[in-house]
Amino acid sequence: MPTINFLLLLLLLGCLTICHAKRYSFSSSSCVPSSCGKIANIHFPFRLKGDPKDCGDPKYELECQNNQLILSLKSRKYLVQSIDYESYTIRLLDPNVEINNPCWFPLNYNQIDDTYEDGYSSYSDLNIPLTFINCLVPVNSSTYVDITFCTNRNSSTSLNSSSGVHNYVVAGDRLTLSDLEPSCSIGKVIQVLNLNTTNYTSLSSIHEAVASGIELSWHYPLCSICRDKECTIEENSVKCTPYKICYEDTAFEDRSFLCKLDYYAPFIIFFGVVPIGGILGLRLICGLCCFIPLIVSKRKRRHLWADYEMVQDLVKKGQNSFKPIHYSYSEIKKITNNFKVKLGVGSCGSIFGGKLRSGPTVAVKMMDKTTASSQEFLRFVAAIGRVDHANVMPLIGFCFEGQNRALVYDLMPNGSIQKYISPKEGDPNSYVSLSIENLYKISLGVARGIDYLHRNCDIQAPHLGFKPHNVLLDENMVPKISDFGLAKVCPGLSNAAPEFYYKSIGEVEHNSDVYSFGMLLVGMINTVKKKTHSTASPESQNDHSSSRIHDQLVEGRDMIEIKDATAEEKMMIKKLMEVASICIQMKPADRPSMSDVVKMLEQEEGEC
């Protein structure tokens, strides 16, 4: 308890010391620095003429004339060369300066010494005195710099230019009255800038200092309001703080209370502040170690409960029509053996192989954490969870646990149709062989699946992300459309219709899937072309645009001369070409519906 009392006493005394400090405000904190010519950032204590009244100290008002900063002192104007806020100095120059005339001297500089009441002071570190001396006889001394010829050629120097008088100038404090020659008298004394780089023993070195101007300080005049207190010039004010002077030779009992406190301060800090601070710090760390996990756990439980309620609401609304199983994230890790086998990377995330406890092998798509909101993901699950069609991939289950989201599908042993219509990497002539009849059946199955999604799905929405990777083949080569509805969650624009890029063509609707389906057929047709025309030119192999297909059909020529093909297979390919050319029309209004596409393909199948 005594230690705590000492600590409180220390804080109280510190507060009292702060309270004794007094601040004199001269400028508003909202004032913006000014500039004039080459001098920028003009701020307290200075102000420009015309600035708001609450900006800067009126005693330090400057004027900007013809892009030149001017200071008025003793009814005279001086050019401001620079302002140094770190050393609290301002450099001035006589406006009538003659830079190239070594005989020019600013004799009016002698008035600047008496400027304390105007807010400026000059001291030996800034300037040096120039003493002008008149002698009746010549003086032979290196201290005296002869300027007699200057007074003879220019009487404007205001020096004694009488005949027979010799004029000299002495720089610095090297001249005392005892050193003054008997035949000499002092004329005037002025201040010039102390360059600290020369001994001033020649007229040129003295003129260099004269042409550099004079420096004045505003620190002492501005701090005069603090009297016997410590002065600190701040951004917009002057702060006066009492000095605390403790003399070691003063008896301890005669010292002031603050000095006694200063003596005991190390003991108070060591025996009071350090132990108490350590105890409080330890308690704070222990409290944070317990409190932070509690808050994190509570927030996590709150989010998980909200997710659980959203899933339960989804299942309740679906009732008997909602089939997917809701898996926890820990169950997903068990199914995939902690994500051991990675099958690839698809739209929205990575795909891992897994196995259910009941035996079937599955593909688990782990969604990227930045793909979609909770509502969008659950809307997708609700839509695809009610789909029941032979050509649409059924959703076995899903995971929705915070940022961990996954989709569980049956694993299709034959992969996607992409590998049947595109070469293997590094071998442009390698294709997995598919018969024309299989290609036709796959095309018809895909068309039926898309038509079902357009007409019979609860939300009757287009796929919008349809591409060869989305057509998977089971063990019987039956096509299954996957990732229906995921385009809104994480769009992919492969085989995208022109309206995806050019809004003027039309809106993105069901007809966009028709275009994507047509491009799939073009890829299949091109596969047959490459298998049967190994010697075809690269241009003809790569040119499978809708305009080429359409032009060749109109001209009555087959696009492909199929070797060893039956008449039935030739009819199938021709029908696929006709359907493809209609589906990939530029304008959405010119494309058929998927129902019409199915009818066209079914009719051909019946004829075959």
C-alpha positions in Angstrom: 0.0 0.0 0.0 2.8 2.6 0.8 4.3 1.9 -2.6 1.0 2.6 -4.3 0.8 5.9 -2.4 4.2 6.9 -3.6 3.2 6.1 -7.2 0.0 8.2 -6.9 2.1 11.0 -5.4 4.5 10.9 -8.3 1.7 11.0 -10.8 0.1 14.0 -8.9 3.4 15.9 -8.9 3.9 15.2 -12.6 0.4 16.6 -13.2 1.2 19.7 -11.1 4.4 20.3 -13.1 2.5 20.1 -16.4 -0.2 22.4 -15.1 2.5 25.0 -14.3 3.6 25.1 -17.9 1.9 28.0 -19.7 1.3 28.2 -23.5 0.9 31.5 -25.4 -0.9 30.9 -28.7 -0.3 33.3 -31.5 -1.7 31.4 -34.5 -4.6 29.2 -35.3 -3.9 25.5 -36.0 -6.0 25.8 -39.2 -3.6 28.2 -40.8 -2.0 27.0 -44.1 1.7 27.8 -44.8 2.3 30.4 -47.4 5.0 30.9 -50.1 6.6 33.7 -52.0 9.1 33.3 -54.8 11.8 30.8 -53.9 10.8 30.8 -50.2 8.1 28.2 -49.4 6.5 26.9 -46.2 6.2 30.3 -44.5 4.5 29.7 -41.2 4.5 30.7 -37.5 5.8 33.1 -36.3 5.7 34.7 -39.7 2.7 35.8 -41.7 2.2 37.3 -45.1 0.4 40.6 -45.5 -3.2 39.8 -46.2 -3.2 36.5 -44.3 -6.1 35.9 -41.9 -5.7 37.8 -38.6 -5.4 34.7 -36.6 -2.4 33.4 -38.6 1.1 34.2 -37.4 2.3 37.0 -35.2 1.6 40.6 -36.5 5.1 41.6 -35.3 6.6 39.2 -37.9 4.6 40.2 -40.9 6.2 39.9 -44.3 5.2 41.2 -47.7 5.4 39.6 -51.1 6.2 42.1 -53.9 7.0 41.0 -57.5 7.6 37.4 -56.2 10.2 38.7 -53.7 9.7 38.4 -49.9 10.2 41.8 -48.1 10.8 42.6 -44.4 10.3 46.1 -43.2 12.6 47.2 -40.2 13.1 50.7 -39.0 11.3 52.2 -42.0 13.6 50.4 -44.3 12.9 47.4 -46.6 15.1 44.3 -46.8 15.1 41.4 -49.2 14.5 38.1 -47.4 17.0 35.5 -48.7 16.1 32.6 -46.5 14.2 31.5 -43.3 15.7 28.7 -41.1 13.1 27.4 -38.7 15.5 25.0 -37.0 18.0 27.7 -36.0 15.3 30.4 -35.7 17.1 32.8 -38.2 16.2 34.9 -41.1 18.7 36.2 -43.7 18.3 39.8 -45.1 19.9 41.7 -47.9 19.9 45.4 -48.7 17.8 45.8 -51.9 20.4 48.3 -53.2 23.2 45.8 -53.1 25.9 46.0 -55.8 27.2 42.5 -56.1 30.0 43.4 -58.5 31.1 46.5 -56.7 33.6 45.7 -54.0 33.5 49.2 -52.7 29.8 49.1 -51.9 28.9 48.9 -48.2 25.4 48.8 -46.7 26.0 51.5 -44.1 22.3 51.3 -43.0 23.0 47.9 -41.5 24.1 49.7 -38.3 20.4 50.3 -37.5 19.6 46.6 -37.4 21.4 46.1 -34.1 18.6 47.9 -32.3 15.7 45.7 -33.4 15.0 43.7 -30.2 11.7 45.4 -29.7 10.8 44.7 -33.4 11.2 41.0 -32.7 14.7 40.3 -33.9 18.2 40.1 -32.4 21.8 39.8 -33.7 24.6 38.0 -31.9 28.2 37.1 -32.6 27.5 33.6 -33.9 25.4 35.0 -36.7 27.2 38.2 -37.8 30.5 40.0 -37.4 31.1 43.7 -37.0 32.7 45.8 -39.7 34.4 48.8 -38.2 35.2 51.8 -40.5 38.3 53.8 -39.4 39.5 57.2 -40.6 43.3 57.8 -40.1 45.4 60.9 -40.7 48.5 58.9 -41.5 48.8 55.5 -43.3 48.6 52.4 -41.1 50.8 49.4 -41.9 48.8 46.5 -40.4 47.2 43.3 -41.8 44.2 43.9 -39.6 43.4 47.1 -41.4 42.0 46.7 -44.9 42.6 49.9 -47.0 39.5 51.2 -48.7 40.8 54.8 -49.3 40.5 54.4 -53.1 36.8 53.4 -52.6 35.9 56.6 -50.9 37.8 58.6 -53.6 35.8 57.0 -56.4 32.4 56.9 -54.8 31.2 59.3 -52.2 28.0 57.4 -51.7 29.7 55.2 -49.1 29.1 58.0 -46.5 32.7 57.6 -45.3 35.1 60.5 -44.7 36.4 61.2 -48.1 38.4 64.3 -47.2 41.7 64.9 -48.8 44.6 63.4 -46.9 42.4 61.0 -44.8 43.1 57.3 -45.1 40.1 55.0 -44.8 40.2 51.4 -43.4 37.8 48.7 -42.4 38.4 46.0 -39.8 36.3 42.8 -39.8 35.4 41.0 -36.6 36.3 41.7 -33.0 40.1 41.9 -33.6 40.1 45.7 -32.9 40.0 47.1 -29.4 40.4 50.7 -28.3 43.9 50.0 -27.1 44.8 48.8 -30.6 43.5 51.9 -32.3 46.3 54.0 -33.8 46.7 57.5 -32.3 46.0 59.2 -35.6 42.8 57.1 -36.2 39.2 57.5 -35.2 36.2 55.1 -35.6 33.6 56.2 -38.2 30.8 53.6 -38.3 30.2 50.0 -37.2 27.9 47.8 -39.1 27.0 44.0 -38.9 27.4 41.6 -41.8 27.0 37.9 -42.2 29.7 35.7 -40.5 30.7 33.2 -43.3 33.2 31.4 -41.0 35.2 30.5 -44.1 37.7 33.5 -44.4 40.0 35.6 -42.3 38.7 38.9 -43.8 42.1 40.3 -44.7 41.2 41.5 -48.2 38.6 43.7 -49.7 37.2 40.9 -51.8 36.7 38.6 -48.7 35.0 41.4 -46.9 32.8 42.2 -49.9 31.7 38.5 -50.1 30.4 38.8 -46.5 28.8 42.1 -47.3 27.0 40.8 -50.4 25.7 37.8 -48.4 23.6 40.1 -46.2 22.9 39.8 -42.5 21.2 37.2 -40.3 18.8 37.9 -37.4 17.2 35.6 -34.9 13.7 35.7 -33.6 14.2 33.1 -30.8 15.1 35.4 -27.9 12.7 38.3 -28.7 9.8 35.8 -29.1 10.7 34.0 -25.9 11.0 37.2 -23.9 7.4 36.5 -22.7 8.7 33.5 -20.7 11.0 35.7 -18.6 12.7 33.3 -16.2 11.0 30.1 -17.6 12.2 27.6 -20.2 10.9 28.6 -23.6 9.8 26.2 -26.4 8.6 27.5 -29.7 6.0 25.1 -31.0 4.1 24.9 -34.2 1.5 27.7 -33.4 2.5 28.9 -30.0 5.2 29.5 -27.4 5.3 27.3 -24.3 6.9 28.5 -21.0 7.9 25.8 -18.5 9.4 26.5 -15.0 13.0 25.6 -14.6 13.9 22.9 -12.0 17.4 23.7 -10.8 18.8 21.5 -8.1 22.3 22.4 -6.9 24.3 19.6 -5.4 26.1 21.8 -2.9 22.7 22.8 -1.3 21.9 21.0 1.9 19.3 18.3 1.3 16.9 19.9 3.9 17.2 23.2 2.1 16.3 21.9 -1.3 12.9 22.5 -2.9 10.2 19.8 -2.8 10.7 19.1 -6.5 14.4 18.6 -6.0 13.8 16.2 -3.1 11.4 14.3 -5.3 14.0 14.2 -8.0 16.4 12.7 -5.6 13.9 9.9 -4.6 12.6 9.3 -8.1 15.0 6.4 -8.9 14.0 4.6 -5.7 10.3 5.3 -6.3 10.6 3.9 -9.9 12.6 0.9 -8.9 10.7 -0.1 -5.8 7.3 1.2 -6.8 6.6 1.6 -10.5 8.6 -1.5 -11.7 7.0 -4.1 -9.3 3.5 -2.7 -9.7 3.9 -2.3 -13.4 5.1 -5.9 -13.7 2.2 -7.2 -11.6 -0.3 -5.2 -13.6 1.3 -6.2 -16.9 1.3 -9.9 -15.9 -2.4 -9.6 -14.9 -3.1 -7.9 -18.2 -1.3 -10.6 -20.2 -3.1 -13.4 -18.4 -6.4 -11.7 -18.8 -5.9 -11.2 -22.5 -4.8 -14.9 -22.9 -8.1 -15.9 -21.4 -10.3 -13.2 -22.8 -9.3 -13.2 -26.5 -9.8 -17.0 -27.0 -13.2 -16.6 -25.2 -14.3 -13.8 -27.6 -13.0 -15.7 -30.7 -14.7 -18.9 -29.6 -18.0 -17.0 -28.9 -17.9 -15.3 -32.3 -17.1 -18.5 -34.0 -20.0 -20.3 -32.2 -22.3 -17.4 -33.2 -21.3 -17.7 -36.9 -21.5 -21.4 -36.9 -24.9 -21.3 -35.3 -26.0 -18.8 -37.9 -24.7 -21.1 -40.6 -26.5 -24.1 -39.0 -29.8 -22.2 -39.0 -29.4 -21.2 -42.6 -28.7 -24.8 -43.6 -31.6 -26.1 -41.5 -33.9 -23.5 -43.2 -32.6 -24.7 -46.6 -33.4 -28.3 -45.7 -36.8 -27.4 -44.3 -37.8 -25.5 -47.4 -36.7 -28.3 -49.6 -38.5 -31.0 -47.6 -38.5 -34.3 -49.5 -37.1 -32.8 -52.8 -33.8 -31.8 -51.2 -31.4 -34.8 -51.4 -27.8 -33.7 -50.7 -26.2 -34.5 -47.3 -24.8 -31.8 -45.1 -21.3 -32.7 -44.1 -19.2 -31.1 -41.5 -15.7 -29.9 -42.4 -14.2 -32.7 -40.2 -16.2 -35.2 -42.2 -14.9 -33.7 -45.5 -11.4 -34.2 -44.2 -12.1 -37.8 -43.4 -13.7 -38.4 -46.8 -10.7 -37.0 -48.7 -8.1 -38.5 -46.3 -7.1 -35.0 -45.3 -7.0 -33.8 -48.9 -4.4 -36.3 -49.9 -5.3 -36.9 -53.6 -5.7 -33.8 -55.7 -7.4 -34.5 -59.0 -7.1 -31.0 -60.4 -8.2 -27.4 -60.2 -11.6 -26.5 -61.6 -13.7 -23.4 -61.5 -14.1 -22.0 -58.0 -11.6 -24.2 -56.4 -9.5 -27.4 -56.2 -10.9 -30.9 -56.7 -9.9 -33.8 -54.4 -10.5 -37.5 -54.6 -12.3 -39.2 -51.7 -14.3 -42.2 -50.6 -17.5 -42.4 -48.6 -17.9 -44.7 -45.7 -20.5 -46.6 -47.7 -17.9 -47.3 -50.4 -18.5 -45.1 -53.5 -15.6 -42.9 -54.7 -16.4 -39.2 -54.9 -14.9 -35.9 -56.1 -14.9 -33.2 -53.5 -14.6 -29.6 -54.8 -13.3 -27.3 -52.1 -14.5 -23.8 -52.9 -12.2 -20.8 -52.8 -12.8 -18.7 -49.7 -13.3 -15.5 -51.7 -15.8 -16.8 -54.3 -19.2 -16.1 -53.0 -21.3 -15.0 -50.0 -23.2 -17.4 -47.8 -26.5 -16.6 -49.4 -25.2 -17.2 -53.0 -23.6 -20.5 -52.1 -26.8 -21.8 -50.4 -28.9 -20.6 -53.3 -26.7 -22.7 -55.6 -27.0 -25.7 -53.3 -30.7 -25.3 -53.0 -31.1 -25.2 -56.8 -28.8 -28.1 -57.8 -29.9 -30.2 -54.8 -33.4 -30.7 -56.3 -32.2 -31.5 -59.9 -33.0 -35.1 -61.0 -32.0 -35.8 -64.6 -29.9 -38.5 -66.3 -27.7 -35.9 -68.0 -27.1 -33.6 -65.0 -24.5 -34.3 -62.3 -26.3 -35.0 -59.0 -25.0 -33.3 -55.9 -24.4 -35.9 -53.2 -23.5 -33.6 -50.4 -22.1 -30.2 -49.4 -20.2 -28.6 -46.6 -21.0 -25.1 -45.2 -19.0 -24.3 -42.1 -17.8 -20.7 -41.9 -15.4 -20.1 -44.7 -15.1 -23.8 -45.4 -17.4 -24.8 -48.3 -17.3 -27.9 -50.4 -19.4 -29.8 -53.0 -19.5 -33.6 -53.1 -20.2 -35.3 -56.5 -19.9 -38.9 -57.8 -16.5 -39.5 -59.4 -16.9 -39.8 -63.1 -14.3 -42.5 -64.3 -14.0 -41.2 -67.9 -13.4 -37.6 -66.9 -14.6 -34.6 -69.0 -15.1 -34.5 -72.7 -12.3 -32.0 -72.9 -9.7 -34.7 -73.3 -11.7 -36.2 -76.2 -11.7 -33.0 -78.2 -8.3 -31.5 -77.3 -4.8 -33.0 -77.7 -2.7 -33.9 -74.8 -0.2 -31.3 -73.8 3.0 -31.6 -75.8 1.5 -33.9 -78.5 -0.9 -32.1 -80.8 -1.8 -35.4 -82.7 -2.8 -37.4 -79.6 -6.6 -37.8 -79.1 -8.6 -40.3 -77.0 -10.6 -42.0 -79.7 -14.4 -41.6 -79.7 -16.7 -43.1 -82.3 -19.0 -40.8 -84.3 -21.9 -42.6 -82.8 -20.7 -41.9 -79.3 -20.1 -38.2 -80.2 -23.6 -37.9 -81.4 -25.1 -39.6 -78.3 -23.0 -37.4 -76.1 -24.2 -34.3 -78.0 -27.8 -35.4 -77.6 -27.4 -36.1 -73.9 -25.8 -32.7 -73.3 -28.6 -31.0 -75.2 -31.2 -32.8 -73.1 -29.5 -31.9 -69.9 -29.3 -28.2 -70.8 -32.9 -28.2 -72.0 -33.9 -29.7 -68.6 -32.1 -27.0 -66.7 -33.7 -24.3 -68.8 -37.3 -25.7 -68.5 -37.6 -28.0 -65.5 -35.2 -26.6 -62.9 -36.8 -24.7 -60.0 -35.1 -21.5 -60.9 -35.2 -22.0 -64.7 -31.8 -20.3 -65.0 -29.1 -20.7 -67.7 -25.9 -22.5 -67.0 -23.8 -19.4 -68.0 -20.5 -21.2 -67.4 -20.9 -24.0 -69.8 -17.7 -25.4 -71.4 -16.2 -28.8 -72.3 -14.8 -29.2 -68.8 -18.3 -29.2 -67.4 -19.4 -32.3 -69.4 -18.3 -35.4 -67.5 -18.7 -39.0 -68.7 -19.6 -41.9 -66.5 -18.5 -45.5 -67.0 -21.1 -45.9 -69.8 -20.0 -42.7 -71.6 -23.3 -41.0 -70.5 -22.7 -37.2 -70.3 -23.3 -35.4 -67.0 -23.5 -31.6 -66.9 -21.7 -30.3 -63.8 -21.2 -26.9 -62.1 -24.7 -25.7 -63.1 -25.3 -22.3 -61.5 -21.7 -21.8 -60.3 -21.1 -19.1 -62.9 -22.9 -16.6 -60.6 -20.6 -17.7 -57.8 -17.3 -17.7 -59.8 -17.8 -17.0 -63.5 -15.7 -18.6 -66.2 -16.0 -17.3 -69.8 -14.8 -20.3 -71.8 -17.0 -20.7 -74.9 -18.8 -17.6 -73.8 -21.4 -16.0 -76.2 -20.6 -12.7 -77.8 -23.2 -10.9 -75.6 -20.9 -11.6 -72.6 -18.5 -9.0 -74.2 -20.7 -6.8 -76.3 -23.8 -5.7 -74.5 -25.2 -4.1 -77.6 -25.8 -7.6 -79.2 -28.3 -8.6 -76.5 -28.8 -9.7 -73.0 -27.1 -12.8 -71.4 -29.9 -15.4 -71.2 -30.7 -19.0 -72.0 -29.6 -18.4 -75.6 -26.1 -17.9 -74.3 -26.0 -21.6 -73.3 -27.1 -22.4 -76.9 -24.1 -20.6 -78.2 -21.8 -22.5 -75.8 -23.4 -25.8 -76.8 -22.8 -24.9 -80.5 -19.1 -24.3 -79.8 -18.9 -27.7 -78.1 -20.3 -29.3 -81.2 -17.7 -27.4 -83.3 -15.0 -28.9 -81.1 -16.4 -32.4 -81.6 -16.6 -31.9 -85.4 -13.0 -30.6 -85.4 -12.0 -33.7 -83.6 -13.4 -35.9 -86.3 -11.8 -33.7 -88.9 -8.3 -34.1 -87.3 -8.7 -37.8 -87.0 -9.7 -38.3 -90.6 -7.5 -35.6 -92.2 -4.1 -36.1 -90.8 -2.6 -34.4 -93.9 -4.9 -31.4 -93.8 -3.3 -28.0 -93.8 -3.0 -26.2 -90.4 -5.2 -23.5 -91.7 -8.1 -25.8 -92.5 -7.6 -27.7 -89.3 -7.8 -24.6 -87.1 -10.6 -22.9 -89.1 -13.8 -24.2 -87.5 -15.7 -20.9 -87.2 -19.4 -20.7 -87.6 -19.1 -18.7 -90.8 -16.9 -21.4 -92.4 -19.4 -24.2 -91.4 -22.3 -22.1 -92.6 -20.7 -21.2 -95.9 -19.8 -24.7 -96.8 -23.3 -26.0 -96.0 -24.8 -23.4 -98.2 -22.5 -24.2 -101.1 -23.6 -27.9 -100.8 -20.1 -29.2 -99.9 -19.3 -31.5 -97.0 -16.9 -29.9 -94.6 -15.2 -33.2 -94.0 -14.5 -36.2 -96.2 -14.7 -38.9 -93.6 -12.7 -42.0 -94.4 -14.3 -45.4 -93.8 -17.5 -43.8 -92.5 -20.9 -45.3 -93.1 -23.7 -43.3 -94.6 -25.3 -43.2 -91.2 -22.2 -41.7 -89.6 -21.9 -39.1 -92.4 -25.5 -38.1 -91.7 -24.7 -37.7 -88.0 -21.8 -35.5 -88.6 -23.7 -33.4 -91.2 -26.5 -33.0 -88.7 -24.1 -31.9 -86.0 -22.7 -29.3 -88.4 -26.1 -28.0 -89.2 -27.1 -27.7 -85.5 -23.7 -26.1 -84.6 -24.0 -23.5 -87.4 -27.5 -22.5 -86.2 -26.5 -22.4 -82.5 -23.5 -20.1 -82.9 -25.3 -17.3 -84.7 -24.0 -13.9 -83.6 -27.4 -12.5 -82.6 -29.1 -14.3 -79.6 -32.5 -13.9 -81.3 -31.3 -15.9 -84.3 -30.4 -19.0 -82.2 -32.9 -21.8 -81.5 -34.0 -22.8 -78.0 -32.5 -25.9 -76.5 -35.9 -27.7 -76.9 -35.7 -27.1 -80.7 -32.1 -28.3 -80.7 -33.1 -31.5 -78.9 -35.9 -32.1 -81.4 -33.5 -31.7 -84.3 -31.0 -34.2 -82.8 -33.7 -36.7 -81.8 -35.1 -36.5 -85.3 -31.8 -37.4 -86.8 -31.3 -40.2 -84.3 -34.6 -41.6 -85.3 -33.7 -41.5 -89.0 -30.5 -43.2 -88.2 
